[in-house]
Amino acid sequence: MNEAIASSYLSLVYQKIGDWQAAERSILSSLEALPLTGGTDAERQTRALALNTKGQYQLQVGQAESAFETWEQAEQDYASVNDTKGILGTQINQALALEQMGHYRRSCNSLLKGLGVPGKTCDRLPKGEAELKEFVAEFEAIENLELRALGLRSLGNALRAIGQLEASEWVLNESLKLSDRLNSSELQSLNFLQLGHTLAALANRQKNYGLEAESKQTLEKAVQLYQKVTITADKPLLKVLANLGILQSYLSDDFAIDDEKISDLVATIQSELNTLNSSATLVRVRLDLACSLMNCNSLQENDRPALNFLSDKELETLIITALQDAETLNHQRLISTAKGTLAKYYEFYASNSQELTEKNWQEAKQLTEQALEDSEAIAARDLAYQWKWQLGRLLASQGNREGAISYYQKAIEDLDILRNDLLKIDPDIQFSFRDNVEQVYRDFVDLLLKNPKTENLNIAREQIDKLQLAQLENYLNCRLDSTVVPQKIIPPGTAVIYPIILRDRLEVIVELEGGKLYHYPPQLIEEASIESRLKEFRIELETQGFSQKGKNIARQIYDWLIAPGEQQNILNDETITLVFVLDGNLRSIPIGSLYDGEQYLIEKYAIALSLNLNIPVSQPPENLTTLLGGLSVDPQFRNLPELPAVKNELQTIQEIIQSEVLLDQDLTLNSLENATQFSDYPIVHLATHGQFSSNPQETFLIVYPDPSSNEDDRIIDLEELSNLLQRGDRRPIELLVLSACETAKNDNRATLGIAGVTIRAGARSTLASLWTVNDTSTATLMQEFYRNLIERGLTKAEALRQSQIKLLEQEYIYDDPLFWAPYVLVGNWESLFNS
């Protein structure tokens, strides 16, 4: 038994110095000296120790599944001798193996179970400060402080991997407090490093949500944590990881750092790398360094960073060294990643000398094919789709359009499968969704529309639909099933317009009844120019007194999206309703405010929006009743205006349709729960402050606090709204009206919030506003809307159009787009009374 213990420890020594063959021999020798099963308590304890060491070896050489099984065996042995510390240690290790296998959610839930927190899952953890404090207090039952700190740090990492960044920060801070109590510089350094990673991920998310100032502050905090690691850490590897984190932060747009300082940091990292022994972590660091310097996520054809902090040859050597180490380890996933990264270097970054171009292209193609073969051998779809995308780009660059289309289709097939478990995609991909997922669809559509034959138009339209759905799933962090988005049917008189903003042009596809597709000549305008013009237009619309400049921009956008269709007679006298599947900053403007020089678009057509065009089919309700909720009083501390016209708004609707009314103090979370639990209202109308944002956590409604609480008001977030309004097998909401909400400022993806509310509420359609509107004009519009909808039986889209025209016709009062334009209808636009 002493021989078994000695061999196990010797294996750990060999692992530390990177002698993997000797490490394997030693651990096998250790286990051979012990019985396979059973034995005395001492033998079981020693076997558990040896199995733990074997699992560590297997994980380092890329055998994550084998490591998981080994640690399961170790846990059984620890359990047989009642070693609670050993049991928890192996459960933490199993979670690490699950993470490397791509099972991020399962890894996180496994840790929760191991840490003794029953009845909770990682996707449904508390969000508020008080609730998070309660949550971390539950871990105090683990008496061994070092083990508790280790478990919390592992949980914090797992929470970050599934996007629960706020909970990750709380848990890691709790682990840091324990490391301070233990006075362990190693534990402190590890926690500083992981907290830095969590804050860097949070900064990236804030940046994607348009929160530039907050993102910069958060990233600065991350850098401060990384800098602490470089001071406190004894292990060279921790210093390298921290310096890499600092470098990646400096290379973002948020830091104005002297180039010489970056060059010095790169040199420091290079020097530190040369002191480390071969390991899987070292391979990852080399590849991360190369990709950071190449800006892998944002590389485009013939586009490379302006500054070179390593020469081309040094970059190539860095990646080749990583590949050689991965091959020595026989780590298949890292071999695939290294080959794909080296191919990317040859595709975008190698010398642009004319005589080397063909050679570089051949190298890139060959390496990408090998990377794809390696990824498919281990069923790593999250890698395979990237290499198929890469091959598509390479073939397209050589004019092989058919071959490129084939690879793009295969890449998107992989993405469709990965969407079944969004969180099975590597967290780095999740946090840069627009670079790593969205761009695949855009590149494919770009390629297809360069040859806009009917077959390609059909495929392009399908890809735009898939992109819209992927964006919504990424926003909601869940898979949308077919019961939410049934098969679409385009009725007569309806045209569906798909504008898509590409890097160098604006493309528009129009679909009519029967699936007939039409394509406008491309508008050769750079993406940046389009987005800038749309931002200008939104500012003009929100300014009272619509200026001539605003009308000129409205005319320009009309000429992009509508005029070509009218000129080609695609849109004609038979066209009644336009349904838009919008892209980019087009989502932030009310399409009805486009102008042809004489009329606004809303004066010519009824308009609806669809973020993915599997349009829910309306079902006529048996009893047409409405749940009306309104908050007219001051919400106390949010500096939001009172809404005195809300009472009149609800009263006039009540005169038109049978309703239950919850006003002011009666509009609480409890009252809404009671009202929606026992009645299937086809229409739910809430006239209260709220916000739609591309950040799900900033999408909310405000209601009155329950009498038993000490709150000034109560926020209902997206998840709570889902719990309130989702009806399972019961009849869904036909129409959800949110008449006093607005989209978040400077957030061009905020209409994702409206779509998110629609889906979460299980509603077939939602009527909401893009900005805060005078509540008196809102009351006027809503009264007219319900008369059109209920008494005249118009479609939802036409009822809204007629209501907006009613305001528009009130010259010098509400004819300004500021008052009538912001209302948008998302989802099903048809009549409530369709059979």
N, C-alpha and C positions, 0 to 999 in steps of 0.2 A: 504493500500500500504506500509505503514511503517513496518507492520508485515511481509509482503513479503520480503522486503529488509533485515530485521533483520534475518529472517529464512535462507535467502540465504547466508548471511555472517556467520551465525552459522554453516551451512553445511560446509563451507570452513574450519572453525576451527576444526570441527570433522574430516574432511579429513586429516588435518595436523597432528592430533594425532593418526590417524589410526583407528578411531571408525567408521567403514563403515556403520553399521546399523543405527547409529544415524545420520550420514551424509545423508543417503538416506531419512530418515524420515523428516529431516529438509528441504531438497530441495523440496520434494513433498508437504510439508506444505506451502512453499513459493509459488509454482505454483498454488496451490488450492486457494490461496487468490487473484489470478489474473484471468481476463477473458482468455478463451482459445485462442481467436483471437480478432483482432480489439482493441477497447478501445481508451482512450485518449493517447496523446503523452507520458505523464508521465507513463501511464500503459504499453505502448509498450516498453519504455526504461527500466522499471523495469523488465518486462517479459524477455527482451533480456539478462539482467544481470543474472536473475535466470536460464535461459536456458544455459547460458555460464557456470554457476556453475554446473548445472546438467551434462553437457558434460564432465567437468573435472572429476566428480565423475565416470561417466560411463567409461571413458578412463582408470582410475586407477584400476577399477575392471574387466577390460578385455572385456568391451562391446564396442569395437571400432566402429562397424557399427552403433550402436545406438548413440554413441557420435557424429559421423559424421552427422547423420540426425538431432540431437538436435542442433548442431552448424549451420546447414543450416537454421533451423527455427530462431535461434538467429540472423543470418545475415539478414534475411528478416525484422525482427523487427527493427534492427539498421538502415537498409536502409530506412524504412518508416519514420524515424525521422531524416534522413540525418546525422547520426553519423558516419563519415568516420573512426574515430579511432576505433570504435566498429566493423565496417565492416571488416577492415583489421585484427583486432585481431581475429575475428571468422574465417576468411579465413586461417590465420596461424594455428589456432587450427584444422580446417578441414584437413589441410595438415598433421598434426601430426597423426590424426586418420587414414588417408589414408596410412601413413607409417606403422602404427601398423597392418593394414589390409593386408600389403604386396604389396600395389600398390605404389612402390617407384617412378617410373617415373611419374605417374599421380600426386602424391603428390608434386613432384618438379615443374611440369608444373603449377599446381594450385597456388603454391607460386609465380611463375613468373607473372602469370596473376594478382594475388592480389596485387603484389608490383608495378603494372603498367608498365610492360615491354612487350609491344605487339610485335607480329611477331617473337618471339624467343621460342625455345623449349630447354629443359635442355640437350638433347643429342647433340645439334648442337650449343653449345656456342663457342665464340671465344677462341683461344688457345694462341696466341702471347701476349706478355706483353702489347703492346700498345692497342691491341683490348680489353684485359681484363680491362685495366684502363678505357677505354671508356664505357665498359659494366657496371662497378660498379658506374660510374658517373651518369648513368640513374636513379639511385634510389634517387638522390638528390631532386627529385620532392616531396618526402614525407617530409613535413615540420617538423612533430613531430619527434625529434631526437631519443627519447626512442623507439618509435614504429618502426622507420627505423632500429635501431640497432637490435631489436627483430626479425623483418622480415628478415634481412640479416643473422642473426645467424641461423634462421630456414632454410633459403635457403641453407646456407653453409652445414648444416647437411644433407639436402636432396640431394645435389650434391654429397656429400661423399657416400651416400647410393647407388647412381647409378654409382659410379666409376669415376665421374668427379672430381678427387682429386685436380688438379691444380686450377680449377675454385673455388672449395670449399675453398682452402687456401686463394685465393684472396678475396673472399666474406667475409670470417670470419675475415680476417685482417681489412677489411673496417668496419665491425661491431665493432671490437676492438678499432679502432680509435674513433668511435662515443662514446663508453663507456668511453674512456679517456676524451673526451670533456665534457661528462656528469658528470665526476668524480664519477662514480658509481662503487664501489668495487665489488658489486654483479654481475653487467653486465660484468666487467672485468674478474672475476673468471669464469663465464659461457663461455666466449669467449676463455680464456686460455684453458679450458677443451676441448672444441670442436675442437680448433686448434690442441691440442695434439692428439685427436683421428684421425684427418685428416692426420697429419704427421706420426702417427704410421701406418695407412693404406698405406700411400705412401712408407714408409720404407719396409713394407711387400711386396708391389708390386716390388720395386727395387730389393729386395732380390730374388724374383721369376724370375726376368729378369737377374740374375747373377751379379748385380751391388752391390757387397758386401760392398765396401768402402762407396759409396753413401748412401746405406741403413743404415749403422752404424751411419753416421753423421746425417741423418734425424731422426733416432730413438733417438739419444742424444738430439736433439732439442725438440722432443716430451716430453722427460723426464723433460727437463728444464721448459717446459710449465706446466706440471703436478705439478712440485714442486712449481711454482708460485701460483697455485690454493691452495695448502696446506697452503701457507702463507697468501694469501689475502682473502680466502673464510670465511664467517661467518657461513654458513650453514654446519652442520656436514655431510650431505649427499654429498655435493660437495667434501669435504675432502676425504671421503671414495672412491668416484669415481676416484679422482685424484690418490690416493694411489694405487688403483687397477690398474690404467694405468701404474704407475711406476713399480709395481710388474710384470705385464705382459711383460714389456720391459726388466726388469732384468732377467726374466726367458727365454728370447730368447737367441740364440747362440751368439748374438752380444755384450753381456755385460760380462765382467769378474768381477763379484761382489762377495764380501766375503759372504759365506753362512750365517754367523751370522747376517749380515746386512739384508739379505732376511728374515731370521727367525724373526728378530725384526719388519720388515715391516708387515709380516703376523700377528704377535701378535697385532700390532697397528690397522690393519684393523679389526681384530676380536673384539677388544675392542670397536672400533668405531661403528661396526655393532650393538652391544648390546645396544647402546644409541638411536637407531633409531626406530621410530614407523613403524608398519607393512604397507607395500605398495608394489605395483607391482615392483617398481624400486628396493626396498630392496630385493625382491625375485630374481630378475635378478642379482643383485650384488653377492648374496650368491652363485648362480649357476655359475656365471662367475669365482668367486674365486675358487670354487671347481674344475672347469674344468681347470683353469690355473694351479693349483697345481697337477692335475692328468695328465696334458698335453693331454686333451681329443682328440684333432685333430690328434694326432700322435700315440695314443695307439694302440698296436697290441697285439695279444694274448700272455699272460704271459710276457708282456713287460711293465714295469712301471718305472717312473723316479727313478734315483739312490738315490736321497736325499728326505727325508720326512720332510717337514716343518710343517706338521700336522700329528698326529698319524692317523692310520686307523680309529679308533673310532671317532676322532674329524672330519675327513672328512665325515664319514657317518652321524654324527649328523648335520653337516653343511647342507648337502643335504636334510636330513629329515626335518629340520627346515624350509627350503625353501619350501618344498612340503606342509607342514602344513599351512604355511602362504598363499600359492597359493590356497589351499582348503578353507581357511577362506574367502579369497577374491572371491572365486568361479570363478577364472580366468582360463578358460579351457586351453588356450594355455600354460600358465605357469605350470599348473598341468601336462600336457603332457610332457613338457620339463623336469620338475623335476623328474617325474617317469622314463623317459628315461635316465636321467643323473645318477640317483641312480642305475638303472639297469647296466649302463656302469661301475659304481663303483664295483658292484658285479661281473661283467664279468671279469674285468681286474685287479682290484685293491685291493679287499678284501683279507684277509689272505689266503695264499697258503697252509695252513695245509691240509693234505690229507683228513682228516675226514670232513672238511668243504667244500670241492670242490663241491660236489653234491648239498649241501644246497645252496651255492652261485649261482650255475648254475640255480637251480630252482627259486630262488629269482629273478635273472636277467631275466629269461624267462617270469615269471609271470608279472613283472613290465613292461617289454617291450611290452607285449601283451596289458596291460592296457593303456600304453602310446600311442600305435597305435590306440586303440579304441577311446581314447580321441581326438587324432589328426584328425581322420576320421570324428568324430562327428561335427567338426568345419571346415571340408574341408581344412585342413592345409597340403597340399601335401609336402611342404618343410620340415615339421616334419615327416610326414608319411613315406617318402622314407628312412629317417635315421633309423626309428624303424624297417622297413622291412629288411633293410640291417643288422641291429643288430640281428634280429631274424635269418637271414640267417647264420650269423657267429656262433651264439649259437648252432643252429641245426647241422652245419657242425662240430663243435668241439665235438659233441657227436656221430658223424658218421651217422647222418640222412641226407644223401646226397640229396635224392629226396625232402625232406621238405626244405632243404637249397636252392636248385635250384629254387624251387617255390617262395620263398620269395625274392631271388635275382632278379628273373624275374619281380616280382611285383614292387620292388624298382626302377628298371630301366624303367619300364613303367611309373612310376611317374616322373622320371627325363625327359623322352621323352616329357611328357606333360608340365613340367615346362620349358623346352627349348623353348616352344612357346612364353614365356615371360621370358627370362633369368633373367631379373632384378626383377622378382617377387620372386626369391630366396633371402633369407636373406643375407644382405651385408657381414656378417661374413663368409658365405659360399662362396660367390663370391671371397672374398679376399684370401681364402685358397682353391681354386678350386681343387688343386692336392690332398689335404687331404680329402676333403668332397665330391667330385664328382668323380674325376678320379679314386680314390681308390676303389669305388664301382665296376666299370667295371673290374679293375685288380683282385680284390678278387674273382669275379664271374668267370673270365677266369681261374684263379688259381684252383678253385674248379672243374670246368668242365674238365680241362686237366689232372686231377689226374685219370680220367677214360675216356680216349680218344676214346670212341666209336663214330661211325659216327654221331649220333644225337648230341652228345656233341660237336664234332668238328664244326658242322654247327652252333650251338648256339654260340660257342666261337668265330668263325670267324665273326658272326654278331655283337658280343659285341665289338670286336676290331674295326670294321667299325664305330660303334656308338661312341666309345671312340675318334677315330680320328676326327669324325664330331663334337663332343662336344668340343674337344680342339680347333678346328678351329673357332667354334661359340663363344667360350669364348674369343679367341684372337680378333675376329672381333667385338665382343659385339653385335651380331645380329643373327637372325635365318636365316639359309640358306634354301631357298625354293627348291622345286623339279625341278624348271626350271633351277637351277644352276647345280644340280647334278642328271641327268637322270639315269634311270636304267642301271646297268652295263651289259656288254656282254663281255665275255672273248673269243677272237678269237683263232683259231687253232694256235699252235706253241707258245702260250704265257703261262707262268706260273706266278702266283701271289704269292709272298712270304711274309708271315706275321711273322716276328720275334716279340716276346713280352718278355720283360725283367721283370721277377717276382723277389720277394725278394730272393729266394733261388735257382733260376735256369733260364735258357733261354729256351723258348719253340718256336718251329717253325711249322707253318701250311703252306702247299702249296695247292693252288687251281688251277686246270687245266680247260680246255674247258669242258663245260657241268656241271660245278659245282662240279667236282670230287675233294674230299679233301684227303690230305695225312698229316701224322704227323710224325715228326722226334722223335727219342728217346730224352728225355730231357737232356740238358747239365747242369750238377749239378755244377753251378758256382754262387757264391753270386753276387747279383746286384752291390754292391760296387766294386767288382773286375772287372766286365764287364765294368762298366762306366769308371773306372780308366784306363783300357787297351785301350778303345776307345779314351780317351783324349790323351794318349801317342801317339797313331797312328796319330791323327790329327796333332800333333806337328811335327812328323817325316815327314809327307806329305808336310808340308809347309816349310821344310828345304831343300834347294837345295843340290842335291847329295843324293838320296834316299839310306839310310844306310841298312846294313844287319839286324839291329834291326827292321827297318821299314818293311822289307820284311818278317821277322819272325812273326810280329804282323799281317800283311796282310794275311799270311798263316793261322794263328790261327783263324782269323775271317772267312776266307774262309771255314775252317773246321767246324765252327759253323753253317754257313748259307747255304752253297752250297754243300759241299762234301757229307753229308748224302743223299741229294736228288739225286746226281749222282750215289752213291753207290747202292741206291734202284731203280735206273732206272726211277725215277720220272722225273728227268731232263736228257734228252738224245739227240740224234742227231736230233730229230724232234723239239727240243726246240729252238726257235729263239730269243724270247724276254722275259726278266725277269722284272716284275713290282713289286716293293718293297713298302710295306706299313710299314714304319719304325717306330721304337719306341726309346725313350730316346736318348742317345748320338749317336746311329746309324745314326740319322738324320744329324749329324755334319760331317760325313765322306762321301767321294765319293765312292759309292759301286763298281764302275768300277775298282777301284785300288786294290781290293782283289786279292790274288795271290795264285795259286795252286802249286807253286814250279817251274813251267815252263812258265806259261802264266798268264797275268792279266785277270780278269773276262771280261773286255771290249773286249778282243781279242776273246772271245768265244760266248758272247751273246750281243744283244742290250739291253739297260737298261733304265727304266723310273721309276719315283717315283710317288706315289699317297698317299696323306694324308687322303683321304677317298675314298673308292673304288666304289663310284657311278660315274663311269667314263664318262665324256661327250663324246657323239658320234660325230665324225667329219663329217662335211658336206662340200662337194667339192665347193669351191668358183666359182662364175660365171666369174669374172675377177680377175686374179691373179696379184695384185699390192701390193707394200710395201711402208709404210711410214718409211723413214730412218731419224733418228735424231742422232746427235753426237756433243760432246763438246770436242774439242782437246786442247783448250786454258787453261791457268792457271785460276782456279776458285777463285783466289785472296786470300781469307783469311783462307781457311780450311787446308792449308798445304798438299794439295793433288797434286800428280804429274800431269804434262801435259800428254796428250794422243796423241802424234803426229801421231801415226799409224792409228788413227780413220779415218782421211780423206781417206787413202788408203782402209781401211775396207769398208767404205760406197761406195767408187768408184767401187770397185770390185763387190760388191753386185748389184750395179746399172747396171753393165754390164750383169748380169745374169737375172735380173727380173726388170720389169718396176717399177719405184720408184719415189716418191717425196722426196726430200732431204732438211732437215733443219739442217744446220751446223753452229756451234759456235753462232755468234750473231743472227742468224735466229732461233735458238732453244730456244724459250721463251715460257712462259705459254700461252700467247695470240696466238702465231703461232700454238702451239699444239692444242689449243681449236678450232681455225679456220680449221685446217687440219682434225681434227676428227669429227667436227660437220657436215661437208658436204660430207664426203666420207667414205665408208665402206671398209677400208683397211683390207684384210684378215691377213696380217702380219704387225706388228708394231715392229720395231727394233730400240732400243735406246742404243747408245754407249756413256754413260756418267756415271760419278761417282754416286754412290748411296750405300745404305746399307739396308740389310734385318736383322730384329731383332725380338726377341720374344716380344719386346715392340712395339706395333703399332706406338707409337709416335716417335720411333727411326728408323722407316722404311721409306725411302725417296729416291728421285732422285734429282739430281742437274741440273738445266738448266741455261741459260744465263738470266740476269735480263732484264726486259722490259725497253726500252729506257727512259720512263717517270719516272722510279723509281731511288732512290739513292742507291740501294742495290749493293753489290759486286757480288752476285750470288742469285739464287732463289731456294729454296727448294720446291719440290712438295711432300706433305705427302700422306699417304694412302687414306685419304678421298678425296683429290683433284684429285688423280689419278683415283679414282672411278668416280668422276664427269666428268673427261676428256674422259675416255675410255668406260664407260658403255653405251650401245646402246639401251637399252629398248627392243622394239620389232624388231629392226633392226638386221641384221646378225651379230653375235658376232665375235670377233677376233679369228682367228684360231690359231695363234701363236704369242706370245709376247716374244721378245728376249731382254734381258737386259745384254749386253755383257761386261760391265765394273764395275758392282756392286759386292758387296761382303757381306757375312754374318758377323754379329757383332762378335767381339772377345769373346771367352770363353762363347758363348751362344749356348747351345746344343739344344735349341728350335728355333733357328733362321730361320730354313727352314719353320717354320710357317709363317715367313714374306714373303717368296717366294710364298707359297700357298695363303697367304692373298692378295698379289698383283694379283695373278692369278684370284682369285674370285672377288676382287674389280674391276678389269679391265674387267671382263666378258669374259676372255680369256679361250679357250679350253685347251691350254697348254702354259707353260712358260719355256724358256731356260735361265738359269742364272748360275752364278758361285759362289762357296762357299768361295773363297778368291780372292784377287786382283791378276791378272795374267798379265804378260808381254804383253803390248798392241800389239807388233809385232806378237807374237805367236797367240794372239786372232784373229788378222786380217787374219792370215793364216788359222786358224781353221774355221772361219766364211765363208771365201771364199769357202773352201771345203764343208762345211755344206750345203750352198745354191746350189752348183752344184749337190750334192747328192740328195737334196730335190726336186729341180725344174727340172734339166735336166735329172736326172736318175729316178726320181719318187719314191725314197725310202721312207720308213716310217720315221717319225721324229726321232724315236729312232735309227734306222739303219743309217740314215744320220749322226747323231751325232757320233755314234760308228765308222763309217768309217773315219770321220774327226779326231777323237781322235787317231785312229790307224795311220793315216797319220803323225801326230806329233810324235807319239811314234816311228815310223820307222826312224825318222831323228836323228840318233845316234849322241851323243855328242852335240846336239843342243837343241831339245825339247823332248828327250826320257824320261826325268825325270818326275814323276807324278806331280811335282810342276806345270808343264806347261799344261799337257793334262788332268789331272784328275778332276779338280774342277767343270767342267761343268755338270749341272744336268738338266734333263728334267722332269718337274712336270706336270701331267695331261695326256691328250690324246696323245698317242705315234704313232698313225697311220698316213698313208699318207694323204697329202692334197688332193689327187685325188681320195679318196675312193668314191664309188658310194653308 
